[in-house]
Amino acid sequence: MKQIITVHFIGGSTMEVNKTEAVDELIRLINSKFEANHFVKLPNRSGGEAYINLSLITSIEVRSI
């Protein structure tokens, strides 16, 4: 089953994460402790990378499709 994560940031912006490796990494990080101002690097569909500051996230929605 594939999962999609919608990340909600301070200020109201959102980001959808649907690449399997990125979803798995983000879920792993959510389930562990992290430092303040902790940036994580996630792969994106175009082969590049997205950097997310976990301390700016207000909520995360995980959906299975």
DRENTORKOL-3810 file (N, C-alpha, C; in nm, 4 decimals):
REM DRENTORKOL-3810
@n.u->0.0841; n.v->-0.1166; n.w->0.0000; ca.u->0.0000; ca.v->0.0000; ca.w->0.0000; c.u->0.0899; c.v->0.1245; c.w->0.0000
@n.u->0.0631; n.v->0.2166; n.w->-0.0890; ca.u->0.1415; ca.v->0.3397; ca.w->-0.1011; c.u->0.0873; c.v->0.4451; c.w->-0.0052
@n.u->0.1787; n.v->0.5231; n.w->0.0524; ca.u->0.1391; ca.v->0.6294; ca.w->0.1435; c.u->0.1784; c.v->0.7651; c.w->0.0863
@n.u->0.0957; n.v->0.8637; n.w->0.1161; ca.u->0.1216; ca.v->1.0024; ca.w->0.0787; c.u->0.1155; c.v->1.0850; c.w->0.2065
@n.u->0.2108; n.v->1.1752; n.w->0.2227; ca.u->0.2141; ca.v->1.2612; ca.w->0.3402; c.u->0.1948; c.v->1.4058; c.w->0.2958
@n.u->0.1048; n.v->1.4761; n.w->0.3627; ca.u->0.0907; ca.v->1.6200; ca.w->0.3436; c.u->0.1477; c.v->1.6873; c.w->0.4671
@n.u->0.2489; n.v->1.7709; n.w->0.4460; ca.u->0.3157; ca.v->1.8416; ca.w->0.5548; c.u->0.2609; c.v->1.9840; c.w->0.5587
@n.u->0.2154; n.v->2.0273; n.w->0.6755; ca.u->0.1633; ca.v->2.1626; ca.w->0.6950; c.u->0.2661; c.v->2.2414; c.w->0.7751
@n.u->0.3068; n.v->2.3568; n.w->0.7221; ca.u->0.4098; ca.v->2.4388; ca.w->0.7845; c.u->0.3505; c.v->2.5617; c.w->0.8520
@n.u->0.4278; n.v->2.6209; n.w->0.9430; ca.u->0.3926; ca.v->2.7494; ca.w->1.0026; c.u->0.3733; c.v->2.8487; c.w->0.8880
@n.u->0.2672; n.v->2.9254; n.w->0.8922; ca.u->0.2389; ca.v->3.0219; ca.w->0.7864; c.u->0.1372; c.v->2.9711; c.w->0.6863
@n.u->0.1009; n.v->2.8423; n.w->0.6946; ca.u->-0.0053; ca.v->2.7895; ca.w->0.6107; c.u->0.0356; c.v->2.7180; c.w->0.4837
@n.u->0.1633; n.v->2.7174; n.w->0.4486; ca.u->0.2029; ca.v->2.6468; ca.w->0.3268; c.u->0.2038; c.v->2.4961; c.w->0.3521
@n.u->0.1878; n.v->2.4202; n.w->0.2443; ca.u->0.1878; ca.v->2.2746; ca.w->0.2541; c.u->0.2820; c.v->2.2155; c.w->0.1506
@n.u->0.3187; n.v->2.0912; n.w->0.1730; ca.u->0.4040; ca.v->2.0181; ca.w->0.0795; c.u->0.3576; c.v->1.8735; c.w->0.0803
@n.u->0.3366; n.v->1.8167; n.w->-0.0376; ca.u->0.2966; ca.v->1.6776; ca.w->-0.0468; c.u->0.4190; c.v->1.5926; c.w->-0.0762
@n.u->0.4346; n.v->1.4866; n.w->0.0017; ca.u->0.5459; ca.v->1.3936; ca.w->-0.0151; c.u->0.4862; c.v->1.2605; c.w->-0.0573
@n.u->0.5237; n.v->1.2127; n.w->-0.1777; ca.u->0.4666; ca.v->1.0864; ca.w->-0.2233; c.u->0.5697; c.v->0.9894; c.w->-0.2792
@n.u->0.6949; n.v->1.0281; n.w->-0.2861; ca.u->0.7996; ca.v->0.9355; ca.w->-0.3292; c.u->0.8241; c.v->0.8369; c.w->-0.2153
@n.u->0.8214; n.v->0.7082; n.w->-0.2445; ca.u->0.8262; ca.v->0.6038; ca.w->-0.1424; c.u->0.9418; c.v->0.6214; c.w->-0.0449
@n.u->1.0619; n.v->0.6476; n.w->-0.0954; ca.u->1.1785; ca.v->0.6614; ca.w->-0.0080; c.u->1.1637; c.v->0.7813; c.w->0.0847
@n.u->1.1085; n.v->0.8902; n.w->0.0330; ca.u->1.0896; ca.v->1.0114; ca.w->0.1133; c.u->0.9835; c.v->0.9895; c.w->0.2206
@n.u->0.8750; n.v->0.9222; n.w->0.1851; ca.u->0.7691; ca.v->0.8931; ca.w->0.2817; c.u->0.8242; c.v->0.8062; c.w->0.3942
@n.u->0.8977; n.v->0.7014; n.w->0.3585; ca.u->0.9549; ca.v->0.6120; ca.w->0.4594; c.u->1.0495; c.v->0.6862; c.w->0.5528
@n.u->1.1340; n.v->0.7733; n.w->0.4980; ca.u->1.2290; ca.v->0.8493; ca.w->0.5789; c.u->1.1563; c.v->0.9466; c.w->0.6711
@n.u->1.0545; n.v->1.0142; n.w->0.6204; ca.u->0.9805; ca.v->1.1103; ca.w->0.7021; c.u->0.9058; c.v->1.0398; c.w->0.8154
@n.u->0.8458; n.v->0.9262; n.w->0.7880; ca.u->0.7768; ca.v->0.8498; ca.w->0.8925; c.u->0.8768; c.v->0.8026; c.w->0.9977
@n.u->0.9949; n.v->0.7596; n.w->0.9554; ca.u->1.0989; ca.v->0.7175; ca.w->1.0499; c.u->1.1372; c.v->0.8348; c.w->1.1404
@n.u->1.1529; n.v->0.9524; n.w->1.0821; ca.u->1.1903; ca.v->1.0704; ca.w->1.1603; c.u->1.0798; c.v->1.1137; c.w->1.2558
@n.u->0.9557; n.v->1.1022; n.w->1.2128; ca.u->0.8423; ca.v->1.1399; ca.w->1.2972; c.u->0.8382; c.v->1.0521; c.w->1.4222
@n.u->0.8742; n.v->0.9268; n.w->1.4062; ca.u->0.8692; ca.v->0.8320; ca.w->1.5170; c.u->0.9908; c.v->0.8386; c.w->1.6078
@n.u->1.0841; n.v->0.9276; n.w->1.5813; ca.u->1.2035; ca.v->0.9399; ca.w->1.6648; c.u->1.2171; c.v->1.0836; c.w->1.7141
@n.u->1.3096; n.v->1.1052; n.w->1.8070; ca.u->1.3356; ca.v->1.2405; ca.w->1.8566; c.u->1.4239; c.v->1.3138; c.w->1.7571
@n.u->1.4064; n.v->1.4455; n.w->1.7479; ca.u->1.4932; ca.v->1.5247; ca.w->1.6608; c.u->1.5276; c.v->1.6557; c.w->1.7291
@n.u->1.6396; n.v->1.7117; n.w->1.6893; ca.u->1.6885; ca.v->1.8367; ca.w->1.7471; c.u->1.6117; c.v->1.9558; c.w->1.6891
@n.u->1.6085; n.v->2.0662; n.w->1.7625; ca.u->1.5478; ca.v->2.1894; ca.w->1.7126; c.u->1.6242; c.v->2.2370; c.w->1.5894
@n.u->1.5539; n.v->2.2981; n.w->1.4968; ca.u->1.6130; ca.v->2.3467; ca.w->1.3715; c.u->1.6814; c.v->2.2350; c.w->1.2931
@n.u->1.6245; n.v->2.1196; n.w->1.2979; ca.u->1.6814; ca.v->2.0023; ca.w->1.2329; c.u->1.6299; c.v->1.9925; c.w->1.0888
@n.u->1.7183; n.v->2.0076; n.w->0.9939; ca.u->1.6811; ca.v->1.9928; ca.w->0.8534; c.u->1.6969; c.v->1.8476; c.w->0.8119
@n.u->1.6032; n.v->1.7990; n.w->0.7318; ca.u->1.6148; ca.v->1.6654; ca.w->0.6737; c.u->1.6137; c.v->1.6791; c.w->0.5224
@n.u->1.6838; n.v->1.5893; n.w->0.4579; ca.u->1.6928; ca.v->1.5890; ca.w->0.3120; c.u->1.6084; c.v->1.4733; c.w->0.2610
@n.u->1.5130; n.v->1.5049; n.w->0.1729; ca.u->1.4253; ca.v->1.4031; ca.w->0.1167; c.u->1.4374; c.v->1.4038; c.w->-0.0351
@n.u->1.4401; n.v->1.2854; n.w->-0.0975; ca.u->1.4453; ca.v->1.2815; ca.w->-0.2438; c.u->1.3114; c.v->1.3240; c.w->-0.3029
@n.u->1.3153; n.v->1.3924; n.w->-0.4189; ca.u->1.1897; ca.v->1.4274; ca.w->-0.4851; c.u->1.1807; c.v->1.3552; c.w->-0.6194
@n.u->1.0670; n.v->1.3676; n.w->-0.6839; ca.u->1.0404; ca.v->1.2926; ca.w->-0.8071; c.u->1.1341; c.v->1.3269; c.w->-0.9214
@n.u->1.1820; n.v->1.4508; n.w->-0.9261; ca.u->1.2655; ca.v->1.4933; ca.w->-1.0387; c.u->1.4108; c.v->1.4497; c.w->-1.0234
@n.u->1.4398; n.v->1.3753; n.w->-0.9174; ca.u->1.5762; ca.v->1.3299; ca.w->-0.8953; c.u->1.6565; c.v->1.4231; c.w->-0.8076
@n.u->1.5978; n.v->1.5354; n.w->-0.7709; ca.u->1.6649; ca.v->1.6302; ca.w->-0.6824; c.u->1.6362; c.v->1.5984; c.w->-0.5372
@n.u->1.6563; n.v->1.6975; n.w->-0.4536; ca.u->1.6337; ca.v->1.6796; ca.w->-0.3112; c.u->1.5576; c.v->1.7988; c.w->-0.2552
@n.u->1.4755; n.v->1.7731; n.w->-0.1549; ca.u->1.4050; ca.v->1.8785; ca.w->-0.0828; c.u->1.4556; c.v->1.8776; c.w->0.0608
@n.u->1.4817; n.v->1.9961; n.w->0.1139; ca.u->1.5260; ca.v->2.0091; ca.w->0.2525; c.u->1.4110; c.v->2.0652; c.w->0.3345
@n.u->1.3775; n.v->1.9978; n.w->0.4436; ca.u->1.2653; ca.v->2.0375; ca.w->0.5279; c.u->1.3161; c.v->2.0636; c.w->0.6687
@n.u->1.2756; n.v->2.1759; n.w->0.7261; ca.u->1.3083; ca.v->2.2075; ca.w->0.8647; c.u->1.1949; c.v->2.1528; c.w->0.9512
@n.u->1.2221; n.v->2.0466; n.w->1.0251; ca.u->1.1185; ca.v->1.9809; ca.w->1.1038; c.u->1.0595; c.v->2.0712; c.w->1.2117
@n.u->1.1336; n.v->2.1709; n.w->1.2567; ca.u->1.0816; ca.v->2.2582; ca.w->1.3620; c.u->0.9763; c.v->2.3561; c.w->1.3094
@n.u->0.9588; n.v->2.3659; n.w->1.1775; ca.u->0.8586; ca.v->2.4556; ca.w->1.1195; c.u->0.7289; c.v->2.3843; c.w->1.0824
@n.u->0.7209; n.v->2.2549; n.w->1.1096; ca.u->0.6020; ca.v->2.1762; ca.w->1.0763; c.u->0.4992; c.v->2.1904; c.w->1.1877
@n.u->0.3741; n.v->2.2204; n.w->1.1484; ca.u->0.2662; ca.v->2.2300; ca.w->1.2469; c.u->0.1862; c.v->2.1007; c.w->1.2548
@n.u->0.1698; n.v->2.0318; n.w->1.1415; ca.u->0.0994; ca.v->1.9039; ca.w->1.1421; c.u->0.1365; c.v->1.8248; c.w->1.0174
@n.u->0.1118; n.v->1.6951; n.w->1.0266; ca.u->0.1419; ca.v->1.6039; ca.w->0.9164; c.u->0.0224; c.v->1.5112; c.w->0.8989
@n.u->-0.0218; n.v->1.4981; n.w->0.7752; ca.u->-0.1333; ca.v->1.4088; ca.w->0.7427; c.u->-0.0782; c.v->1.2929; c.w->0.6605
@n.u->-0.1026; n.v->1.1695; n.w->0.7065; ca.u->-0.0560; ca.v->1.0506; ca.w->0.6356; c.u->-0.1779; c.v->0.9776; c.w->0.5816
@n.u->-0.1785; n.v->0.9543; n.w->0.4492; ca.u->-0.2892; ca.v->0.8830; ca.w->0.3842; c.u->-0.2343; c.v->0.7611; c.w->0.3110
@n.u->-0.3110; n.v->0.6554; n.w->0.3102; ca.u->-0.2760; ca.v->0.5361; ca.w->0.2335; c.u->-0.3640; c.v->0.5297; c.w->0.1101
@n.u->-0.3022; n.v->0.4961; n.w->-0.0033; ca.u->-0.3807; ca.v->0.4825; ca.w->-0.1262; c.u->-0.3582; c.v->0.3459; c.w->-0.1862
END
